[in-house]
Amino acid sequence: MISVHSPEYESHKLRATVEASRDRHKLDQPIYMDNDFAFWNGLGNRYWPSFHLVDRAGRVRLSAVGEMHENTARADSFETALKALLDEPPPRSS
């Protein structure tokens, strides 16, 4: 699992700013810096924050926009979907 950070403000393009936020929120997954908005545009994002679960084949399986907080029904449903994706077998090679 990775996080993708697309900066909303100019100061959010700085790795140190992102790392400070990561530490404050106790995140431990890698964070991809999307300063040129390549990933953002590829997904057709329009809102901060946005959440996407992408399967091993690269398909977006679930998306949501807006804040998501731990121990809420919304976060629980995302966690359930994530666990289901992790349990799926890898896609077959052609």
FENPERA-V133231 format. One record per pair of residues at least 24 apart in sequence whose ideal C-beta (glycine too) atoms are under 7 Angstrom apart, sorted by the first residue. I is the first residue (numbers start at 0). J is the second residue. D is the distance in whole Angstrom. If there is no record, write none. Layout:
# FENPERA-V133231
i,j,d
I,J,D
I,J,D
This chain:
# FENPERA-V133231
i,j,d
0,28,5
1,28,6
1,29,5
1,30,7
1,31,6
2,26,7
2,28,6
2,30,5
3,31,5
3,33,5
3,38,5
4,30,5
4,31,7
4,32,6
4,33,6
5,33,4
5,36,6
5,38,7
5,39,4
6,34,6
7,47,5
50,77,6
52,77,7
52,80,6
52,81,6
52,84,6
54,84,5
54,87,7
55,89,5
55,90,6
56,90,4
60,84,6
